[in-house]
Amino acid sequence: TDLYDRHHLLHNHSLLAHCNHLTDHEWQLLAKRNAVAVHCPTANIFLQSGYFNLDKARQFNIRIALGSDIAAGSDHSMVRVARAMIETAKWRRLTIQPNAYIPTPQEAWHLITRGNAQALNWQNAGTLQPGAPADLLLLKPDIPLDEHYISRLIYNWHDSWIQNIILNGQPINTPPK
């Protein structure tokens, strides 16, 4: 982080993948520069590179995004990445940090939609409102629509639920059934 900072590469548009082994000084520097820590839980497990410390990021008020790390991840589904974020936090609680914060499914879903858009400074993306870009997955999940709906989406996700993909308001493909 100091090297990035010395070369003026650490700022509010910086997206730093993984962030598994940061010192408190480095967390403070990320906070001071308003940089984004990109948590890549499936890639971290695949690479055996460590486990993101969500509590440290929260302690230092770091902006967080979720990523799949296409080059090293075992899964590119952002829903599965969201689930892996929750599972990583649970693993930390079970093994090394008894009071580790565990994000809710709703928080994880927010991160892969509006939260990631905000981290990228895409102010009108990741939301359903007039004038926002229409980038959508049209889903037909076979799960009950109740107070646990987001949880069920994350924990039971299946790609076959995708009925259509819309990018910038235009259908781009209809996945095979």
Phi, psi and chi 1 to 4 in degrees:
 res  aa     phi    psi   chi1   chi2   chi3   chi4
   1 THR       -  -37.2   53.6      -      -      -
   2 ASP   -63.6  -39.9  -72.9  -29.9      -      -
   3 LEU   -62.5  -46.8  178.2   64.8      -      -
   4 TYR   -58.6  -43.1  -71.2  128.5      -      -
   5 ASP   -65.4  -43.6 -162.7   43.0      -      -
   6 ARG   -59.6  -29.5  -81.9 -163.9  -52.7  -85.6
   7 HIS  -100.5   17.3  -67.3  -79.4      -      -
   8 HIS    58.8   35.2  -51.2  -72.1      -      -
   9 LEU  -105.5    3.1  -62.5  171.4      -      -
  10 LEU  -112.3  104.9 -163.2   58.6      -      -
  11 HIS  -156.1 -170.8   45.3   71.4      -      -
  12 ASN   -70.8   -5.3   67.3  -27.9      -      -
  13 HIS  -106.8    3.9  -66.7  -73.6      -      -
  14 SER   -79.5  128.4  -60.4      -      -      -
  15 LEU  -113.8  113.2  -58.1  168.6      -      -
  16 LEU  -109.5  110.5  -56.7  166.6      -      -
  17 ALA   -73.3  145.8      -      -      -      -
  18 HIS    78.6  -70.8  -54.0  -71.6      -      -
  19 CYS    52.4   43.6  -61.2      -      -      -
  20 ASN   -83.5  -25.6  -67.5  -25.9      -      -
  21 HIS  -128.2   44.8  -56.1  -73.5      -      -
  22 LEU   -85.4  146.1  -59.9 -178.3      -      -
  23 THR   -84.7  168.2   64.3      -      -      -
  24 ASP   -59.3  -37.9  -78.0   -1.6      -      -
  25 HIS   -59.3  -42.0  166.2   75.0      -      -
  26 GLU   -68.9  -39.8  -69.4  170.5  -49.2      -
  27 TRP   -60.7  -43.0  -74.6  114.3      -      -
  28 GLN   -61.1  -40.5  -71.2  168.9  -17.3      -
  29 LEU   -66.4  -41.7 -170.8   53.9      -      -
  30 LEU   -59.6  -42.9  -96.2   60.8      -      -
  31 ALA   -64.0  -44.9      -      -      -      -
  32 LYS   -60.4  -37.3 -177.1  177.4  179.7 -179.1
  33 ARG   -91.3   -2.6  -60.2  -67.2 -175.6 -113.2
  34 ASN    59.3   33.9 -160.9   24.7      -      -
  35 ALA   -77.1  165.4      -      -      -      -
  36 VAL  -108.2  127.8  177.6      -      -      -
  37 ALA   -90.1  120.5      -      -      -      -
  38 VAL   -98.5  108.5 -177.0      -      -      -
  39 HIS   -79.8  122.4 -178.7   11.2      -      -
  40 CYS  -120.6   72.3  -55.6      -      -      -
  41 PRO   -63.3  -39.0   21.4  -29.9      -      -
  42 THR   -69.7  -37.5   56.5      -      -      -
  43 ALA   -68.1  -40.1      -      -      -      -
  44 ASN   -60.1  -40.1  -67.8  -18.2      -      -
  45 ILE   -69.6  -44.9  -67.8  167.3      -      -
  46 PHE   -57.8  -45.0 -180.0   80.0      -      -
  47 LEU   -81.3  -12.5  -66.4  169.7      -      -
  48 GLN    55.8   42.1  -59.4  177.9   55.1      -
  49 SER   -97.0   -6.6   61.3      -      -      -
  50 GLY   130.3 -180.0      -      -      -      -
  51 TYR  -124.7  125.7  -64.5   96.1      -      -
  52 PHE   -57.8  138.3 -175.0   80.5      -      -
  53 ASN  -100.1   89.1 -169.5  -24.5      -      -
  54 LEU   -59.7  -34.7 -177.0   57.7      -      -
  55 ASP   -63.3  -40.9  -70.4  -83.3      -      -
  56 LYS   -64.9  -43.6  -77.6  -70.2 -173.9 -179.5
  57 ALA   -59.9  -42.0      -      -      -      -
  58 ARG   -68.5  -40.6  -71.0  167.9   47.2   90.6
  59 GLN   -58.3  -39.9  175.0 -172.4  -20.1      -
  60 PHE   -96.9    9.0  -71.2   98.4      -      -
  61 ASN    56.2   46.0 -159.3   29.8      -      -
  62 ILE   -84.2  137.0  -55.5  -65.1      -      -
  63 ARG   -69.4  137.6  -66.9 -174.1  -56.2  147.1
  64 ILE  -123.3  140.8  -59.8  168.5      -      -
  65 ALA  -127.1  162.6      -      -      -      -
  66 LEU  -110.5  138.8  -82.3  175.8      -      -
  67 GLY  -136.7  161.4      -      -      -      -
  68 SER  -101.9  -13.9   66.0      -      -      -
  69 ASP    48.9   73.5 -169.6   -9.7      -      -
  70 ILE   -51.2  -34.4  -67.0  169.1      -      -
  71 ALA   -70.5  -27.0      -      -      -      -
  72 ALA  -131.5    0.4      -      -      -      -
  73 GLY   -84.0  154.6      -      -      -      -
  74 SER   -93.4   -9.1   58.2      -      -      -
  75 ASP  -148.8  136.0 -158.6  -30.0      -      -
  76 HIS  -106.1   -3.1  -52.6  -65.8      -      -
  77 SER   -70.9  119.4  163.9      -      -      -
  78 MET   -66.2  -25.2  -70.3  -52.5  -65.5      -
  79 VAL   -66.7  -41.9  179.1      -      -      -
  80 ARG   -68.9  -32.5  -70.3 -171.7 -165.7   97.8
  81 VAL   -64.4  -42.0  169.0      -      -      -
  82 ALA   -61.0  -43.6      -      -      -      -
  83 ARG   -62.7  -40.9 -177.4  178.6   64.4 -146.7
  84 ALA   -64.5  -32.4      -      -      -      -
  85 MET   -62.0  -44.9  176.8 -174.6   77.1      -
  86 ILE   -63.7  -44.0  -63.7  167.4      -      -
  87 GLU   -65.4  -35.4  -68.5  168.8  -10.0      -
  88 THR   -63.4  -43.8  -63.7      -      -      -
  89 ALA   -63.3  -39.6      -      -      -      -
  90 LYS   -65.3  -40.6  -72.2  178.7  178.0  179.9
  91 TRP   -60.6  -44.9  179.3   88.3      -      -
  92 ARG   -58.3  -43.7  -72.8 -173.2   71.2   83.4
  93 ARG   -63.6  -39.9 -179.2 -177.9  -80.3 -178.7
  94 LEU   -72.7  -27.3  -73.6  169.3      -      -
  95 THR  -116.5  -42.1   59.6      -      -      -
  96 ILE  -129.1  -12.6   60.0  174.0      -      -
  97 GLN  -145.0   86.8 -169.5 -180.0  -10.7      -
  98 PRO   -56.1  -24.1  -20.9   29.4      -      -
  99 ASN  -110.8   25.1   59.6  -10.4      -      -
 100 ALA   -57.8  141.1      -      -      -      -
 101 TYR   -72.8  134.1  178.6   75.9      -      -
 102 ILE  -114.8  116.5  -61.7  174.1      -      -
 103 PRO   -67.6  150.4   18.4  -23.3      -      -
 104 THR   -79.0  160.1   66.0      -      -      -
 105 PRO   -56.1  -36.0  -28.7   37.7      -      -
 106 GLN   -64.4  -40.2  -67.8   76.9    9.1      -
 107 GLU   -65.0  -41.3  -70.2  171.3  -57.7      -
 108 ALA   -64.5  -42.6      -      -      -      -
 109 TRP   -63.2  -41.3 -168.2  -92.3      -      -
 110 HIS   -59.2  -42.7  170.9   78.0      -      -
 111 LEU   -62.2  -36.8  -86.0  176.3      -      -
 112 ILE   -84.4   -0.8   61.9  170.7      -      -
 113 THR  -119.7  -99.9   56.2      -      -      -
 114 ARG   -62.4  -37.9 -177.5   71.2  178.5  139.2
 115 GLY   -61.3  -45.9      -      -      -      -
 116 ASN   -66.5  -37.6  -86.8   -1.8      -      -
 117 ALA   -60.9  -43.3      -      -      -      -
 118 GLN   -64.9  -40.2  -71.1  171.3  -35.9      -
 119 ALA   -61.6  -31.6      -      -      -      -
 120 LEU   -88.3    3.1  -67.5  167.3      -      -
 121 ASN    62.3   31.4  -66.8  -52.0      -      -
 122 TRP   -94.9   85.4  -63.1  -12.1      -      -
 123 GLN   -64.9  -27.7  -64.6  -49.8  -47.1      -
 124 ASN  -106.3   16.3   65.0  -14.8      -      -
 125 ALA  -107.3  164.3      -      -      -      -
 126 GLY    74.4   20.0      -      -      -      -
 127 THR  -143.4  155.1 -175.8      -      -      -
 128 LEU  -104.3   98.7  -64.5  174.3      -      -
 129 GLN  -156.8  157.8   63.5 -175.3   18.5      -
 130 PRO   -56.9  135.8  -23.4   32.6      -      -
 131 GLY    88.3  -13.1      -      -      -      -
 132 ALA   -78.1  148.9      -      -      -      -
 133 PRO   -61.5  140.0   -7.0   13.0      -      -
 134 ALA   -93.8   83.7      -      -      -      -
 135 ASP  -109.5  106.5  -63.9  -19.9      -      -
 136 LEU  -139.1  152.6  -53.2  165.0      -      -
 137 LEU  -108.7  125.4  -67.2  178.8      -      -
 138 LEU   -91.5  117.8  -61.2  178.2      -      -
 139 LEU  -110.2  152.3  -55.1  176.3      -      -
 140 LYS  -135.2   73.9 -171.2  175.3  180.0 -178.2
 141 PRO   -76.8  149.6   23.1  -26.4      -      -
 142 ASP   -99.6   56.4   54.9   -5.3      -      -
 143 ILE  -130.8  155.1   56.4  175.2      -      -
 144 PRO   -66.6  143.2   -6.0   12.1      -      -
 145 LEU   -91.5   94.3 -177.4   57.8      -      -
 146 ASP  -144.2 -166.7   60.6   13.4      -      -
 147 GLU   -66.7  -11.6   69.6  -86.2   10.5      -
 148 HIS  -103.8   14.8  -56.2  -68.8      -      -
 149 TYR   -56.9  -49.2 -171.2   69.7      -      -
 150 ILE   -63.8  -40.7  -61.2  -63.7      -      -
 151 SER   -57.8  -46.1 -105.0      -      -      -
 152 ARG   -65.3  -38.5  -67.1 -178.9 -152.1  -77.1
 153 LEU   -59.2  -46.5  -80.4  175.6      -      -
 154 ILE   -70.3  -46.1  -72.7  178.4      -      -
 155 TYR   -83.5  -19.0  -76.6  103.3      -      -
 156 ASN  -115.1   12.9  -61.0  -51.4      -      -
 157 TRP   -49.0  136.5  179.2  -98.4      -      -
 158 HIS  -142.0  130.4 -161.1  -80.3      -      -
 159 ASP   -59.5  -23.9  -68.2  -19.7      -      -
 160 SER   -66.4  -14.1   67.1      -      -      -
 161 TRP   -69.9  -20.4  -66.5  -11.1      -      -
 162 ILE   -73.0  116.5  -59.0  171.2      -      -
 163 GLN   -94.2  -31.4  -60.0  -62.9  -60.4      -
 164 ASN  -161.5  154.2 -151.2  -27.8      -      -
 165 ILE  -119.3  128.6  -60.6  168.3      -      -
 166 ILE  -120.0  125.6  -62.0  174.3      -      -
 167 LEU  -122.8  122.2 -175.6   60.4      -      -
 168 ASN    52.9   40.9 -157.8   22.7      -      -
 169 GLY    83.1   -2.2      -      -      -      -
 170 GLN  -117.1  131.4  -59.4  -62.9  -45.3      -
 171 PRO   -62.3  131.1  -16.1   25.9      -      -
 172 ILE  -109.0  -21.0   61.6  166.5      -      -
 173 ASN  -171.5  157.3   97.7    4.3      -      -
 174 THR  -115.4  111.9  -57.8      -      -      -
 175 PRO   -59.8  146.5  -18.6   28.8      -      -
 176 PRO   -64.2  147.8   18.2  -24.0      -      -
 177 LYS   -87.4      -  -58.1  -68.8 -175.4 -106.7
